Amino acid sequence: MSEVKPAQEEVVPEGDKASTESVTEVKAAAVSDTPAKASTRKPAAKTVVKSEEPKAAAKQEPEKTKDQKPVKEKAAESKAEAKAEAKAEAKAEAKAEAAAPKNKETESVLSTRKKPLKTKNYEKTLARLQIELVKLQEWIKFKKLKVVVLFEGRDAAGKGGTIKRITECLSPRVTRVAALPAPTDRETTQWYFQRYVTHLPAGGEMVLFDRSWYNRAGVERVMSFCSDEEYREFLRSCPEFERMLVRSGIILIKYWFSVSNEEQERRFQKRIFHPEKHWKLSPMDLQSRARWVEYSKAKDNMFAHTDIKQAPWYVVDGDDKKRARLNVITHLLSMIDYEDLTPEPIVLPPRQDEIGYVRPPMSDQTFIPEVY
Protein backbone atom coordinates (compact mmCIF):
# COMPACT_ATOMS: atom_id res chain seq x y z
CA MET A 1 0.00 0.00 0.00
CA SER A 2 2.68 2.49 1.00
CA GLU A 3 4.68 1.58 -2.06
CA VAL A 4 1.83 2.20 -4.45
CA LYS A 5 0.60 5.62 -3.21
CA PRO A 6 3.79 7.58 -3.77
CA ALA A 7 3.89 6.36 -7.31
CA GLN A 8 0.35 7.54 -7.83
CA GLU A 9 0.98 10.94 -6.30
CA GLU A 10 3.88 11.57 -8.60
CA VAL A 11 1.87 10.82 -11.71
CA VAL A 12 -1.58 12.23 -10.97
CA PRO A 13 -2.16 16.00 -11.17
CA GLU A 14 -3.08 17.86 -7.97
CA GLY A 15 -6.53 18.98 -9.13
CA ASP A 16 -7.87 15.42 -9.40
CA LYS A 17 -7.53 14.11 -5.85
CA ALA A 18 -10.94 12.38 -5.80
CA SER A 19 -10.22 10.35 -8.85
CA THR A 20 -6.77 9.52 -7.51
CA GLU A 21 -8.14 8.18 -4.26
CA SER A 22 -10.69 5.98 -5.97
CA VAL A 23 -8.12 4.55 -8.24
CA THR A 24 -5.74 4.03 -5.31
CA GLU A 25 -8.33 2.07 -3.37
CA VAL A 26 -9.06 -0.16 -6.31
CA LYS A 27 -5.37 -0.74 -6.91
CA ALA A 28 -4.75 -1.41 -3.20
CA ALA A 29 -7.39 -4.10 -3.20
CA ALA A 30 -5.75 -5.70 -6.18
CA VAL A 31 -2.37 -5.60 -4.48
CA SER A 32 -3.70 -7.07 -1.23
CA ASP A 33 -5.16 -9.98 -3.16
CA THR A 34 -1.73 -10.75 -4.68
CA PRO A 35 0.92 -9.77 -2.11
CA ALA A 36 3.53 -11.96 -3.63
CA LYS A 37 3.35 -10.09 -6.93
CA ALA A 38 3.23 -6.55 -5.51
CA SER A 39 6.92 -5.98 -5.89
CA THR A 40 6.89 -7.04 -9.53
CA ARG A 41 3.93 -4.91 -10.59
CA LYS A 42 5.45 -1.47 -10.97
CA PRO A 43 3.26 -0.81 -14.03
CA ALA A 44 0.48 0.11 -11.57
CA ALA A 45 1.40 3.72 -12.09
CA LYS A 46 0.95 3.17 -15.83
CA THR A 47 -2.62 2.05 -15.29
CA VAL A 48 -3.29 5.32 -13.52
CA VAL A 49 -1.80 7.24 -16.39
CA LYS A 50 -3.99 5.36 -18.83
CA SER A 51 -7.10 6.07 -16.80
CA GLU A 52 -6.24 9.75 -16.63
CA GLU A 53 -5.53 10.07 -20.37
CA PRO A 54 -9.15 10.73 -21.37
CA LYS A 55 -9.42 13.55 -18.83
CA ALA A 56 -6.19 15.11 -19.92
CA ALA A 57 -7.30 14.75 -23.51
CA ALA A 58 -10.64 16.35 -22.64
CA LYS A 59 -8.90 19.35 -21.16
CA GLN A 60 -6.68 19.74 -24.21
CA GLU A 61 -9.46 19.22 -26.78
CA PRO A 62 -9.98 22.91 -27.52
CA GLU A 63 -6.28 23.32 -28.23
CA LYS A 64 -6.15 20.22 -30.45
CA THR A 65 -9.13 21.21 -32.53
CA LYS A 66 -7.38 24.45 -33.32
CA ASP A 67 -4.28 22.56 -34.36
CA GLN A 68 -6.15 19.92 -36.32
CA LYS A 69 -7.45 22.33 -38.98
CA PRO A 70 -4.06 23.00 -40.54
CA VAL A 71 -3.34 19.25 -40.55
CA LYS A 72 -6.52 18.55 -42.48
CA GLU A 73 -5.77 21.35 -44.87
CA LYS A 74 -2.28 19.98 -45.40
CA ALA A 75 -3.69 16.49 -46.05
CA ALA A 76 -6.14 17.92 -48.57
CA GLU A 77 -3.36 19.85 -50.26
CA SER A 78 -1.17 16.76 -50.43
CA LYS A 79 -4.02 14.77 -51.97
CA ALA A 80 -4.62 17.52 -54.51
CA GLU A 81 -0.91 17.58 -55.37
CA ALA A 82 -0.88 13.79 -55.78
CA LYS A 83 -3.86 13.96 -58.12
CA ALA A 84 -2.22 16.74 -60.12
CA GLU A 85 1.00 14.71 -60.43
CA ALA A 86 -0.95 11.64 -61.51
CA LYS A 87 -2.75 13.67 -64.18
CA ALA A 88 0.54 15.16 -65.38
CA GLU A 89 2.11 11.70 -65.62
CA ALA A 90 -0.91 10.38 -67.53
CA LYS A 91 -0.69 13.29 -69.97
CA ALA A 92 3.05 12.73 -70.44
CA GLU A 93 2.50 9.04 -71.16
CA ALA A 94 -0.27 9.88 -73.63
CA LYS A 95 2.01 12.34 -75.43
CA ALA A 96 4.82 9.77 -75.53
CA GLU A 97 2.50 7.16 -77.00
CA ALA A 98 1.23 9.63 -79.58
CA ALA A 99 4.77 10.65 -80.54
CA ALA A 100 5.98 7.05 -80.72
CA PRO A 101 5.81 5.26 -84.10
CA LYS A 102 2.56 3.38 -84.58
CA ASN A 103 4.07 0.67 -86.72
CA LYS A 104 5.05 -2.28 -84.53
CA GLU A 105 7.80 -3.29 -86.95
CA THR A 106 9.34 0.18 -86.73
CA GLU A 107 9.15 0.09 -82.95
CA SER A 108 10.91 -3.26 -82.81
CA VAL A 109 13.62 -2.08 -85.22
CA LEU A 110 14.25 1.09 -83.24
CA SER A 111 14.27 -0.72 -79.90
CA THR A 112 16.79 -3.30 -81.11
CA ARG A 113 19.10 -0.93 -82.94
CA LYS A 114 22.74 -1.54 -82.08
CA LYS A 115 25.94 0.44 -82.25
CA PRO A 116 27.80 0.45 -85.58
CA LEU A 117 30.18 -2.43 -86.11
CA LYS A 118 33.88 -1.83 -85.85
CA THR A 119 35.61 -2.01 -89.19
CA LYS A 120 37.92 -4.80 -88.04
CA ASN A 121 35.05 -7.03 -86.90
CA TYR A 122 33.04 -6.20 -90.02
CA GLU A 123 35.84 -7.13 -92.41
CA LYS A 124 36.58 -10.33 -90.53
CA THR A 125 32.95 -11.44 -90.64
CA LEU A 126 32.56 -10.40 -94.28
CA ALA A 127 35.61 -12.45 -95.31
CA ARG A 128 34.16 -15.53 -93.60
CA LEU A 129 30.77 -15.06 -95.27
CA GLN A 130 32.34 -14.54 -98.69
CA ILE A 131 34.03 -17.93 -98.36
CA GLU A 132 30.62 -19.43 -97.73
CA LEU A 133 29.31 -17.63 -100.83
CA VAL A 134 32.02 -19.34 -102.88
CA LYS A 135 30.86 -22.69 -101.51
CA LEU A 136 27.27 -21.78 -102.39
CA GLN A 137 28.35 -20.85 -105.91
CA GLU A 138 30.03 -24.22 -106.40
CA TRP A 139 26.91 -25.98 -105.12
CA ILE A 140 24.69 -24.02 -107.52
CA LYS A 141 26.96 -24.95 -110.40
CA PHE A 142 27.16 -28.59 -109.33
CA LYS A 143 23.41 -29.03 -108.81
CA LYS A 144 22.39 -26.90 -111.81
CA LEU A 145 20.26 -24.67 -109.61
CA LYS A 146 18.54 -21.55 -110.91
CA VAL A 147 18.60 -18.69 -108.40
CA VAL A 148 17.06 -15.22 -108.77
CA VAL A 149 17.59 -12.56 -106.10
CA LEU A 150 15.72 -9.25 -106.34
CA PHE A 151 17.06 -6.10 -104.66
CA GLU A 152 14.44 -3.38 -104.28
CA GLY A 153 13.98 -0.46 -101.90
CA ARG A 154 14.52 3.21 -101.31
CA ASP A 155 17.21 5.13 -103.13
CA ALA A 156 20.48 5.22 -101.16
CA ALA A 157 19.29 2.32 -99.00
CA GLY A 158 22.39 0.21 -99.71
CA LYS A 159 21.32 -2.16 -102.50
CA GLY A 160 24.33 -1.57 -104.73
CA GLY A 161 26.87 -1.91 -101.91
CA THR A 162 25.37 -5.21 -100.82
CA ILE A 163 25.43 -6.58 -104.37
CA LYS A 164 29.09 -5.63 -104.71
CA ARG A 165 30.03 -7.50 -101.53
CA ILE A 166 28.14 -10.58 -102.68
CA THR A 167 29.75 -10.72 -106.14
CA GLU A 168 33.20 -9.56 -105.02
CA CYS A 169 34.63 -13.09 -104.77
CA LEU A 170 32.29 -14.93 -107.14
CA SER A 171 32.73 -15.91 -110.75
CA PRO A 172 30.89 -13.69 -113.26
CA ARG A 173 30.20 -16.81 -115.31
CA VAL A 174 28.04 -18.20 -112.51
CA THR A 175 26.79 -15.05 -110.76
CA ARG A 176 25.53 -12.22 -112.93
CA VAL A 177 24.10 -8.80 -112.09
CA ALA A 178 21.15 -7.49 -114.11
CA ALA A 179 20.71 -3.72 -113.81
CA LEU A 180 18.44 -2.79 -116.69
CA PRO A 181 18.20 0.79 -117.97
CA ALA A 182 15.00 2.55 -118.93
CA PRO A 183 13.03 0.60 -121.56
CA THR A 184 13.50 1.49 -125.20
CA ASP A 185 10.67 2.42 -127.54
CA ARG A 186 10.54 -1.17 -128.77
CA GLU A 187 10.54 -2.63 -125.26
CA THR A 188 7.66 -0.40 -124.20
CA THR A 189 5.47 -2.19 -126.75
CA GLN A 190 6.39 -5.66 -125.46
CA TRP A 191 4.77 -7.68 -122.75
CA TYR A 192 5.96 -5.96 -119.59
CA PHE A 193 7.86 -8.98 -118.17
CA GLN A 194 9.38 -9.89 -121.54
CA ARG A 195 12.63 -7.95 -121.22
CA TYR A 196 13.23 -9.39 -117.75
CA VAL A 197 12.67 -12.97 -118.88
CA THR A 198 15.71 -12.81 -121.14
CA HIS A 199 17.91 -12.24 -118.07
CA LEU A 200 16.60 -15.18 -116.06
CA PRO A 201 19.24 -17.80 -115.19
CA ALA A 202 19.87 -21.16 -116.78
CA GLY A 203 20.87 -24.22 -114.78
CA GLY A 204 23.93 -23.55 -112.61
CA GLU A 205 23.53 -19.75 -112.57
CA MET A 206 22.50 -17.06 -110.10
CA VAL A 207 21.22 -13.65 -111.22
CA LEU A 208 21.03 -10.62 -108.93
CA PHE A 209 18.54 -8.01 -110.15
CA ASP A 210 19.51 -4.48 -109.10
CA ARG A 211 15.91 -3.31 -109.40
CA SER A 212 13.57 -5.57 -111.30
CA TRP A 213 10.04 -5.77 -112.70
CA TYR A 214 8.88 -3.98 -109.56
CA ASN A 215 9.80 -0.70 -111.20
CA ARG A 216 6.21 -0.56 -112.39
CA ALA A 217 4.93 -0.70 -108.82
CA GLY A 218 7.37 1.98 -107.70
CA VAL A 219 8.93 4.64 -109.87
CA GLU A 220 6.59 4.15 -112.85
CA ARG A 221 3.55 4.41 -110.63
CA VAL A 222 4.72 7.50 -108.71
CA MET A 223 6.12 9.32 -111.74
CA SER A 224 3.11 8.43 -113.92
CA PHE A 225 5.23 6.53 -116.45
CA CYS A 226 2.45 3.96 -116.75
CA SER A 227 -1.32 4.23 -116.90
CA ASP A 228 -3.66 3.20 -114.11
CA GLU A 229 -4.80 0.21 -116.12
CA GLU A 230 -1.20 -0.95 -116.67
CA TYR A 231 -0.53 -0.57 -112.97
CA ARG A 232 -3.59 -2.60 -111.98
CA GLU A 233 -2.71 -5.28 -114.51
CA PHE A 234 0.77 -5.53 -113.04
CA LEU A 235 -0.60 -6.10 -109.53
CA ARG A 236 -2.82 -8.87 -110.91
CA SER A 237 -0.24 -10.61 -113.09
CA CYS A 238 2.92 -10.22 -110.98
CA PRO A 239 1.99 -12.82 -108.33
CA GLU A 240 1.04 -15.29 -111.07
CA PHE A 241 4.27 -14.59 -112.94
CA GLU A 242 6.34 -15.26 -109.83
CA ARG A 243 4.41 -18.45 -109.06
CA MET A 244 5.24 -19.65 -112.57
CA LEU A 245 8.91 -18.96 -111.95
CA VAL A 246 8.84 -20.94 -108.72
CA ARG A 247 7.00 -23.84 -110.34
CA SER A 248 9.60 -23.93 -113.09
CA GLY A 249 12.30 -24.62 -110.50
CA ILE A 250 13.66 -21.10 -109.97
CA ILE A 251 14.59 -20.15 -106.41
CA LEU A 252 13.17 -16.63 -106.07
CA ILE A 253 14.31 -14.44 -103.17
CA LYS A 254 13.10 -10.84 -102.76
CA TYR A 255 14.75 -8.20 -100.54
CA TRP A 256 13.36 -4.77 -99.74
CA PHE A 257 15.91 -2.29 -98.36
CA SER A 258 14.39 0.21 -95.96
CA VAL A 259 16.11 3.41 -94.81
CA SER A 260 14.99 6.18 -92.49
CA ASN A 261 14.24 9.69 -93.66
CA GLU A 262 17.22 11.17 -91.80
CA GLU A 263 19.71 8.58 -93.04
CA GLN A 264 18.61 8.94 -96.65
CA GLU A 265 19.06 12.71 -96.47
CA ARG A 266 22.54 12.29 -94.99
CA ARG A 267 23.57 9.93 -97.79
CA PHE A 268 22.16 12.21 -100.46
CA GLN A 269 24.11 15.14 -99.02
CA LYS A 270 27.25 13.01 -99.06
CA ARG A 271 26.72 12.21 -102.73
CA ILE A 272 26.28 15.88 -103.53
CA PHE A 273 29.57 16.96 -101.92
CA HIS A 274 31.69 13.99 -103.04
CA PRO A 275 32.65 14.18 -106.75
CA GLU A 276 33.27 10.43 -107.03
CA LYS A 277 29.64 9.80 -106.02
CA HIS A 278 27.91 12.30 -108.28
CA TRP A 279 26.99 9.55 -110.72
CA LYS A 280 24.81 7.98 -108.03
CA LEU A 281 22.45 10.95 -108.09
CA SER A 282 19.90 11.06 -110.88
CA PRO A 283 16.74 13.11 -111.44
CA MET A 284 14.73 10.07 -110.33
CA ASP A 285 16.68 9.93 -107.05
CA LEU A 286 15.85 13.56 -106.33
CA GLN A 287 12.20 12.95 -107.11
CA SER A 288 12.15 9.98 -104.76
CA ARG A 289 13.29 12.33 -102.04
CA ALA A 290 10.71 14.95 -102.87
CA ARG A 291 7.90 12.37 -103.10
CA TRP A 292 8.74 10.35 -100.01
CA VAL A 293 5.13 9.81 -98.92
CA GLU A 294 3.94 8.80 -102.40
CA TYR A 295 6.69 6.17 -102.61
CA SER A 296 5.68 4.91 -99.17
CA LYS A 297 2.07 4.46 -100.26
CA ALA A 298 3.17 2.70 -103.44
CA LYS A 299 5.40 0.35 -101.45
CA ASP A 300 2.60 -0.52 -99.02
CA ASN A 301 0.21 -1.30 -101.87
CA MET A 302 2.86 -3.37 -103.63
CA PHE A 303 3.46 -5.44 -100.50
CA ALA A 304 -0.26 -6.01 -100.06
CA HIS A 305 -0.51 -7.61 -103.54
CA THR A 306 2.88 -9.31 -104.06
CA ASP A 307 3.93 -10.59 -100.63
CA ILE A 308 2.91 -14.14 -101.49
CA LYS A 309 3.70 -17.41 -99.76
CA GLN A 310 5.73 -18.78 -102.69
CA ALA A 311 7.92 -15.64 -102.85
CA PRO A 312 7.63 -13.46 -99.73
CA TRP A 313 9.31 -10.12 -99.20
CA TYR A 314 12.23 -9.91 -96.78
CA VAL A 315 12.76 -6.42 -95.35
CA VAL A 316 16.29 -5.20 -94.59
CA ASP A 317 17.05 -2.37 -92.17
CA GLY A 318 19.50 -0.34 -94.24
CA ASP A 319 20.38 2.44 -91.81
CA ASP A 320 23.58 0.60 -90.84
CA LYS A 321 25.26 -0.41 -94.09
CA LYS A 322 27.72 -2.85 -92.56
CA ARG A 323 25.13 -4.73 -90.58
CA ALA A 324 22.73 -4.74 -93.54
CA ARG A 325 25.33 -6.34 -95.81
CA LEU A 326 26.24 -9.03 -93.31
CA ASN A 327 22.60 -9.75 -92.50
CA VAL A 328 21.61 -10.10 -96.15
CA ILE A 329 24.50 -12.43 -96.97
CA THR A 330 23.76 -14.55 -93.91
CA HIS A 331 20.08 -14.79 -94.84
CA LEU A 332 20.86 -15.61 -98.46
CA LEU A 333 23.11 -18.47 -97.36
CA SER A 334 20.36 -19.82 -95.12
CA MET A 335 17.81 -19.87 -97.95
CA ILE A 336 19.62 -22.58 -99.93
CA ASP A 337 20.79 -25.90 -98.52
CA TYR A 338 24.30 -26.33 -99.84
CA GLU A 339 27.27 -28.56 -99.11
CA ASP A 340 30.96 -27.88 -99.04
CA LEU A 341 32.43 -28.97 -102.36
CA THR A 342 35.93 -27.67 -101.69
CA PRO A 343 38.29 -29.82 -103.78
CA GLU A 344 41.30 -31.66 -102.48
CA PRO A 345 44.49 -29.61 -101.98
CA ILE A 346 45.79 -28.49 -105.36
CA VAL A 347 49.37 -29.27 -106.35
CA LEU A 348 50.96 -26.78 -108.75
CA PRO A 349 52.69 -28.59 -111.65
CA PRO A 350 56.31 -27.70 -112.51
CA ARG A 351 56.97 -25.06 -115.11
CA GLN A 352 57.89 -26.19 -118.62
CA ASP A 353 61.54 -25.97 -119.51
CA GLU A 354 62.57 -23.36 -122.08
CA ILE A 355 64.03 -25.67 -124.69
CA GLY A 356 64.73 -24.02 -128.06
CA TYR A 357 62.69 -20.93 -127.17
CA VAL A 358 64.18 -17.43 -127.46
CA ARG A 359 62.13 -14.48 -126.23
CA PRO A 360 62.04 -11.34 -128.37
CA PRO A 361 63.71 -8.23 -126.96
CA MET A 362 61.68 -6.22 -124.43
CA SER A 363 62.19 -3.06 -126.47
CA ASP A 364 59.88 -4.42 -129.16
CA GLN A 365 56.90 -4.20 -126.76
CA THR A 366 54.98 -1.06 -125.85
CA PHE A 367 54.67 -0.55 -122.10
CA ILE A 368 52.42 1.93 -120.34
CA PRO A 369 54.12 4.94 -118.74
CA GLU A 370 55.21 4.27 -115.17
CA VAL A 371 53.73 7.35 -113.55
CA TYR A 372 53.71 5.86 -110.06
C-alpha positions, 0 to 999 in steps of 0.5 A: 500500500505504501509503495503504491501511493507515492507512485500515484501521487507523482503521476496524478495532477493535484486537481484530481484528488478524488479520482486519484483516491478511488483509483488508489483504493481499487489498486490497493485491493488488487495488491492485497489480493496478490501480495507476492506479486506486488513488488513485480507490478510497478506498471500500476502507475501506468494504469493510472496514467492510462485512466487519466488520459481521457481527462487530460485529452478532454482538457486539451481538446480545444487546443487540439481542434485548433491545431487539427485544422491546418493538418486537415488542410495539409492532407487535402493539399497533399491529396490535390498535389498527388492527383495533379502529379498523376494527371501530369504523368498520364498526360506525359504518357499519352504524349509519348504514346502519340509521338511514338511510331505506330508501326510495330515493326518500326518500334521493334527495329528502333528498340533493337538498334545496335551500335555500328560495327567496328571495321575490323570485326566487319571485315573479318565477318565479311571475309568468312561469309564470302568464303561461304558464298564461294561454296554456295556458288560451287553448289549451284553450279554442281546441282544446276540450280537456278537462283534469282535474287531481287534487290528493291527499296529506297534510293540510297538504302544500300542495295548496290553496296550489298550486291558488290560485296556478294559478287566480289569473290564470285565468278561472273560466269556463274553469278551475274548482275542485271541492272536494266536501264530505262526501256527502249521504244521497242521494249515499251510495246512488249509484254511488260515482263518480256525484257526481264525474262531474257535475263533469267538464269539457266541451270547452274547460274545465279542472277542478282537483279539491281531493281527488277520488274517492280519498277512498275509498282514503284517509280513508274507508278509514282512518276506516272510513267504507266497508266492506271490500267497498266498498274492494276494489270501488273498487280494482278499478273505479278503474283502469277508470274512469280508463281510460274517462276517458282513452279519452273524450278527457280529459287526466287528471293526478294529483298526490300531495303528500308532506310529512315528519312534522316539517313537517306538525307545524310547519304544524299548530301554526301553524294552531292559533296563527293565528286566520285559519287555524283553519278549515283544521283539522278533526277529520279533519285531527287524525285524519290526524295521529294515524293517520299510519302507517295513512294511509301504508299506505293510500297505498301500497296505493292506489298499487299498484292505481291507478298505471297507465300511462294515468294515473300518479301524480306525487309532489310534495315538499311540504316547501318550499311555494314550490318545490312550487308552481313545480315543479307548475306547470312540470310541468303546463305540460309535460304539454300541448302548447300554442301561444301564442295571444296576440292582436295588440296591443289598441287601446282605442276612444274613449269615447262623448260625453255628448250629451243625458245628465245624471247624477243627483246623487251624493247619491241613491246609497248609498255604503259608509262610508269607514272607511279 
